[in-house]
Amino acid sequence: MAFNGTWKIDRSENYEKFMEAMGVNMMKRKLGAHDNLKMTIQQDGNKITVKESSNFRTIDIEFTLGVSFEYSLADGTELTGSWNMEGNKLAGTFTRKDNGKALTAYREIVGDELVQTYVYEGVEAKRFFKRG
């Protein structure tokens, strides 16, 4: 699958504004903007494993497309939701456990980059990853 491999953060757009909308405090936003995130993605049919490693934590996430699971963001925000394939992009629909608000996320390959888009409360951010 096109997503398979190791991806290292290259740059972000509007990420601090997105974290602010999510309620992340200023110190965590400043640190989060420079988290050196690296993701290793492995897809086997409908099962996907993502290993995320950053300055703050290393976590393995396993999920099956279309099946709801629980996930905790690096700032501790707890979510429940699922990822689905929409054409050639992964589309995630999640609900925050603390306030019931929706967070959507997309992962797609654009050129030689993996682009991850987040949308929360009308604020959109993008993070761009290069194979590494």
C-alpha positions in Angstrom: 0.0 0.0 0.0 1.2 3.5 -0.7 1.2 4.5 3.0 3.6 1.7 4.0 6.9 2.9 5.2 8.5 5.4 7.6 7.5 9.0 7.5 9.2 11.9 9.2 7.6 15.3 9.8 8.9 18.0 7.4 6.6 21.0 8.0 3.2 22.0 9.3 0.6 24.6 8.3 -1.7 26.2 10.9 -0.9 23.4 13.5 -0.5 25.8 16.5 -3.9 27.3 15.7 -5.4 23.8 15.5 -3.9 22.9 18.9 -5.2 26.1 20.3 -8.7 25.2 19.1 -8.3 21.8 20.7 -7.6 23.5 24.0 -3.9 22.7 24.2 -2.1 25.2 26.5 0.6 27.5 25.1 3.6 25.5 26.4 2.4 22.3 25.0 1.6 24.0 21.6 5.1 25.4 21.4 6.6 21.9 22.2 4.0 20.2 19.9 5.0 22.4 17.0 8.5 20.9 17.2 7.7 17.3 18.2 9.9 15.6 15.5 7.1 13.1 14.8 8.0 10.0 12.9 5.4 7.5 11.8 5.9 4.0 10.6 2.8 2.7 8.8 2.2 -0.9 7.8 -1.0 -2.1 6.1 -2.1 -5.7 5.8 -5.5 -5.8 4.1 -7.9 -3.9 6.3 -5.5 -4.0 9.3 -3.2 -1.0 9.8 -0.4 -0.6 12.3 1.0 2.8 13.0 4.0 3.4 15.2 4.3 7.0 16.3 7.5 8.3 17.9 8.1 11.9 18.9 9.9 13.9 21.6 7.0 13.1 23.9 6.1 9.5 23.5 6.3 6.3 21.4 3.0 4.5 20.8 1.8 1.6 18.7 -1.7 1.9 17.3 -3.4 -1.0 15.6 -6.8 -0.6 14.0 -9.0 -2.2 11.4 -10.6 0.0 8.7 -14.2 0.8 9.6 -13.9 -0.5 13.1 -14.2 1.9 16.0 -11.3 2.1 18.5 -10.1 4.3 21.3 -7.0 6.6 21.0 -5.3 9.2 23.1 -3.6 12.2 21.6 -0.1 13.2 22.9 -1.7 16.0 25.0 -3.9 13.3 26.8 -7.2 14.1 24.8 -9.1 10.8 24.5 -10.9 10.0 21.3 -13.1 7.2 19.9 -13.7 6.7 16.2 -12.5 4.9 13.1 -10.5 5.2 9.9 -11.9 4.3 6.5 -10.5 4.4 3.0 -12.1 7.1 0.8 -10.6 6.5 -2.7 -6.9 6.8 -2.1 -7.0 8.6 1.2 -7.5 7.4 4.8 -10.3 9.3 6.4 -10.7 9.3 10.2 -13.8 10.4 12.1 -13.3 10.8 15.8 -15.3 12.1 18.8 -13.7 13.6 21.9 -14.7 11.8 25.0 -14.5 14.9 27.2 -16.9 17.2 25.2 -18.4 15.0 22.4 -17.1 17.3 19.6 -15.9 15.8 16.3 -12.3 15.7 15.0 -11.7 14.6 11.4 -8.4 13.6 10.0 -7.2 12.6 6.6 -4.0 11.0 5.4 -3.1 11.0 1.7 -0.1 10.7 -0.5 0.6 13.8 -2.5 3.6 13.6 -4.8 6.3 12.1 -2.6 4.8 13.3 0.7 2.3 12.0 3.2 -0.1 14.8 4.0 -2.1 14.6 7.2 -5.0 17.0 7.6 -6.9 17.7 10.8 -10.2 19.6 11.2 -11.6 20.6 14.5 -14.3 23.3 15.2 -13.7 24.7 11.7 -9.9 25.0 12.1 -7.9 23.1 9.6 -4.2 22.2 9.9 -1.9 20.2 7.7 1.3 18.3 8.5 3.6 17.2 5.8 5.8 14.1 6.1 8.7 12.8 3.9 9.8 9.2 3.6 12.7 8.7 6.1 
